Structures are given as structure tokens and as C-alpha cells.
Amino acid sequence: MAVTKVPERWDNSWDNSIALAKLADKAGIEFLLPIARGIGYGGETDFHASVLETVTWATGLLAHTKRINVFATVHTAFIHPFVAAKQLATADQLGHGRLGLNVVARWNKPEYDSFGIDLPIAHADRYALAQEWFDYVRQIWSHDGPFDWSGRFFNGKGIYAFPRPFDGLPPIMNAAGSGEGRKFAVRNADFLFCISIDLDQSRAEIDAIKAKAAASGHNTGAFALSHVCCRPTQPRGRRLLPAL
């Protein structure tokens, strides 16, 4: 998450991911949530270019931990619901119910270009696709016997898939700042990331989200985002603060 060129910046290797997951598991951290990217942002560090594929990442970390929940971030425009349903259910079986699903509608045009897919001009269309994707996955996980799907974005016949998730629907997360995105979260998500740098604004947004969710009979919790910069103190002249 830190866009920086410092030499000790996070190296997103598999070995580092396992080490971090084990530390977090031992410390009692509740969950790990990955950023998902297809390509990086270019520049000197090509930020996010080395992001590991998140369903594989989550599955591996669930196998190396005992208590912590691990989310997989899935971009609905690029992974077919049938494939995702099988992948996620398999991971949840491995983790005995510790998998979470972060549903993302995707916004970054260069990533659409890399897949040879046009970015929908209408912002609402991305969330319409995400809603159909999510409904399709839930149907695969809950329907008794084969079914047909005929939608705006997806079609299939004789669809069914096992295994199912370990113990019902995994916890669902969404991170959205737009009106359409937050409507999606209120309808579907157990948790919404509210990204804001102003505490008063965040408080008002969270209160509004909870009220809308309650009015629709849904309980949507909220998370805020914070950064911790942890490194040895580098004194310049007179040291003002002690080294931690």
C-alpha cells in the first residue's frame, strides 16, 4: 500500500507473505486482505506489478495458518463466475471456513486493455456486471441440482458445482467510494472499506451506510483505512523523538 522508493520497501515475495501471515496469525489479527492487480502502474518501481494472484495467495496462506481469516480479491470483469465459484469453494474447504471474498468491479483501463476487454463507458454497467457475477456465484453455491443461467453478461446451461463453501457463504467485502459502488456494498457486503482522510467525513459516511443497510434489512459493517510507517528512526541533527 505504500508508494515509496525507500530500499526497505515491502518485497511481495511468497516467502515474505507466509512469514507475515504467520506473525499476524500468532498476534491475533483477524484477517488479511490483498490488493489485486493485473499490471503495475509503471514508473521507476512499477508499483503493484509484483502482486501475487490473490485466490492462489489466499489458498496458500490458509494452508500455512490456523486461525486468521484470509480474503481473496476477485475482479468480476476478468474471472468467470463458474471458475471463481470452484476456486473459492476449494480454498474455503482447505481453510475450514476461514476464506473471505472481496468483490471488486475493476476500474483501471490499462488492465482492461491488457485483457482485450473494453472498459464500460457507463460506471453503472461495471456494477451491473458485478451484481450479476455475484448472484451467479451465489446460485452455484446454493442451488439444488443443475440450473440454466441467461443474463445480460453471462450465460450457461446445466450448471452445478461442488464442493460448496465450508460453512455457508463466506464473508463478503467491498471497497467502493462511488454511489453505485456503495449501493452494491449495502445490498451484498458484510463489510465496506470507507477510504477517507477526514475523520468527520468518514464518520458521516459510515453512519449513512449503516442506516441505508439497516433500512434494506442488511447489516453492513465498515472499515476505515490507516497507514503505519514502521522503520528505525533516522536522526537528522538533533533527535526530537526517541527511537521505537
NORMOHU-V816324 format. One record per residue. N is the residue number from 1. PHI is phi in radians with two decimals (999 if undefined). NEAR is the number of other ideal C-beta (glycine too) atoms within 12 Angstrom. D_CENTER is the distance of its C-alpha to the mean C-alpha in whole Angstrom. Layout:
N&PHI&NEAR&D_CENTER ; N&PHI&NEAR&D_CENTER
This chain:
1&999&20&13 ; 2&-1.55&18&17 ; 3&-1.53&17&19 ; 4&-2.65&16&22 ; 5&-1.91&12&25 ; 6&-1.07&15&26 ; 7&-1.02&9&27 ; 8&-1.58&13&25 ; 9&-1.06&18&22 ; 10&-1.01&24&19 ; 11&-1.73&16&20 ; 12&-1.42&27&17 ; 13&-1.51&14&19 ; 14&-1.13&19&18 ; 15&-1.09&15&21 ; 16&-1.15&18&20 ; 17&-1.10&31&16 ; 18&-1.10&23&18 ; 19&-1.07&18&21 ; 20&-1.14&26&18 ; 21&-1.09&34&16 ; 22&-1.16&21&20 ; 23&-1.10&18&21 ; 24&-1.13&24&18 ; 25&-1.08&26&19 ; 26&-1.16&15&22 ; 27&-1.38&14&22 ; 28&1.57&13&20 ; 29&-1.06&18&17 ; 30&-1.40&20&15 ; 31&-2.75&31&11 ; 32&-2.02&36&10 ; 33&-2.28&33&6 ; 34&-1.64&35&6 ; 35&-1.35&32&7 ; 36&-2.02&33&7 ; 37&-2.46&28&11 ; 38&-1.56&28&14 ; 39&-2.37&21&16 ; 40&-1.52&21&17 ; 41&-1.74&19&19 ; 42&1.36&12&22 ; 43&1.35&12&25 ; 44&-1.09&12&26 ; 45&-1.80&20&23 ; 46&0.83&16&21 ; 47&-0.89&22&18 ; 48&1.31&25&15 ; 49&-1.17&20&17 ; 50&-1.69&22&17 ; 51&-1.06&27&13 ; 52&-1.33&27&13 ; 53&-1.09&25&12 ; 54&-1.40&37&9 ; 55&-1.23&35&10 ; 56&-1.09&25&13 ; 57&-1.00&35&12 ; 58&-1.10&40&11 ; 59&-1.07&31&14 ; 60&-1.11&26&16 ; 61&-1.23&41&15 ; 62&-1.08&37&16 ; 63&-1.27&23&19 ; 64&-1.81&28&20 ; 65&-2.24&33&19 ; 66&-2.11&18&21 ; 67&-2.17&23&19 ; 68&-1.20&28&16 ; 69&-1.49&35&12 ; 70&-2.25&46&10 ; 71&-1.55&42&6 ; 72&-1.90&45&6 ; 73&-1.71&38&3 ; 74&-2.09&40&6 ; 75&-1.59&35&9 ; 76&-1.17&38&11 ; 77&-1.32&36&14 ; 78&-2.07&32&14 ; 79&-2.13&34&14 ; 80&-1.10&26&16 ; 81&-0.98&37&16 ; 82&-1.13&26&18 ; 83&-1.12&23&17 ; 84&-1.10&38&13 ; 85&-1.05&39&15 ; 86&-1.18&26&17 ; 87&-1.05&32&15 ; 88&-1.20&45&13 ; 89&-1.13&35&16 ; 90&-1.09&26&17 ; 91&-1.09&36&15 ; 92&-1.20&34&15 ; 93&-1.10&23&19 ; 94&-1.08&27&19 ; 95&-1.54&35&17 ; 96&0.92&19&19 ; 97&1.55&22&17 ; 98&-1.78&34&14 ; 99&-1.48&45&11 ; 100&-2.13&38&8 ; 101&-2.10&47&6 ; 102&-1.78&43&3 ; 103&-1.63&49&6 ; 104&-2.23&41&7 ; 105&-1.44&42&10 ; 106&1.23&36&11 ; 107&-2.38&24&14 ; 108&-1.45&26&15 ; 109&-1.00&18&19 ; 110&-0.99&19&19 ; 111&-1.25&25&16 ; 112&-1.05&23&18 ; 113&-1.07&14&21 ; 114&-1.17&19&20 ; 115&-1.61&18&20 ; 116&1.23&11&23 ; 117&-2.06&22&21 ; 118&-1.34&14&22 ; 119&-1.22&23&20 ; 120&-0.96&23&21 ; 121&-1.14&10&23 ; 122&-1.44&13&22 ; 123&-1.01&22&19 ; 124&-1.11&18&20 ; 125&-1.15&21&20 ; 126&-1.13&34&16 ; 127&-1.39&34&15 ; 128&-1.13&25&18 ; 129&-1.12&36&17 ; 130&-1.08&45&13 ; 131&-1.16&32&15 ; 132&-1.14&30&18 ; 133&-0.99&38&15 ; 134&-1.18&38&13 ; 135&-1.07&27&17 ; 136&-1.11&35&18 ; 137&-1.08&38&16 ; 138&-1.08&30&17 ; 139&-1.12&28&20 ; 140&-1.05&35&20 ; 141&-1.35&33&19 ; 142&-2.16&19&22 ; 143&-1.30&22&25 ; 144&-1.61&11&28 ; 145&1.73&13&29 ; 146&-1.12&15&29 ; 147&-2.54&20&28 ; 148&-1.83&16&28 ; 149&-2.23&27&25 ; 150&-2.27&13&27 ; 151&-2.24&19&24 ; 152&-1.27&16&24 ; 153&-1.98&26&22 ; 154&-2.34&31&22 ; 155&-2.49&16&25 ; 156&-2.94&24&26 ; 157&-2.25&12&29 ; 158&1.04&13&29 ; 159&-1.56&27&26 ; 160&-2.80&22&25 ; 161&-2.68&30&23 ; 162&-2.23&17&23 ; 163&-1.37&19&22 ; 164&-1.57&26&20 ; 165&-0.96&35&17 ; 166&-1.03&22&19 ; 167&-2.57&17&20 ; 168&1.45&16&19 ; 169&-1.13&27&15 ; 170&-1.10&41&12 ; 171&-1.05&33&11 ; 172&-1.93&37&9 ; 173&-2.14&35&6 ; 174&-2.58&44&7 ; 175&-2.15&33&8 ; 176&-2.53&35&11 ; 177&-1.97&23&14 ; 178&-1.43&19&16 ; 179&-1.07&17&19 ; 180&-1.10&25&17 ; 181&-1.11&32&14 ; 182&-1.30&31&15 ; 183&-1.10&28&17 ; 184&-1.05&39&14 ; 185&-1.12&44&12 ; 186&-1.09&33&16 ; 187&-1.29&29&17 ; 188&-2.16&36&14 ; 189&-1.66&40&11 ; 190&-1.42&29&12 ; 191&-2.45&35&11 ; 192&-2.18&40&10 ; 193&-1.43&34&10 ; 194&-1.84&34&13 ; 195&-1.68&24&14 ; 196&-2.64&22&18 ; 197&-1.72&12&20 ; 198&-1.99&12&23 ; 199&-1.14&14&23 ; 200&-1.12&11&25 ; 201&-1.13&16&23 ; 202&-1.08&23&20 ; 203&-1.06&16&22 ; 204&-1.13&16&24 ; 205&-1.15&27&20 ; 206&-1.14&27&19 ; 207&-1.06&17&22 ; 208&-1.16&23&22 ; 209&-1.11&38&19 ; 210&-1.11&24&20 ; 211&-1.15&18&23 ; 212&-1.14&25&22 ; 213&-1.13&28&20 ; 214&-1.10&15&23 ; 215&-1.14&14&25 ; 216&-1.68&17&23 ; 217&1.36&10&24 ; 218&-2.11&23&20 ; 219&-1.87&22&19 ; 220&-1.94&35&16 ; 221&-1.43&24&15 ; 222&-2.28&33&14 ; 223&-2.08&29&13 ; 224&-1.85&22&14 ; 225&-1.89&19&14 ; 226&-2.46&14&16 ; 227&-1.98&12&17 ; 228&-2.01&9&20 ; 229&-1.71&16&22 ; 230&-2.07&12&24 ; 231&-2.84&15&27 ; 232&-1.07&11&31 ; 233&-1.10&13&33 ; 234&-2.00&12&34 ; 235&-1.17&11&38 ; 236&-2.22&8&39 ; 237&1.30&6&43 ; 238&-1.34&6&43 ; 239&-1.33&10&40 ; 240&-1.61&9&39 ; 241&-2.17&10&37 ; 242&-1.23&8&37 ; 243&-1.22&11&35 ; 244&-1.57&9&32
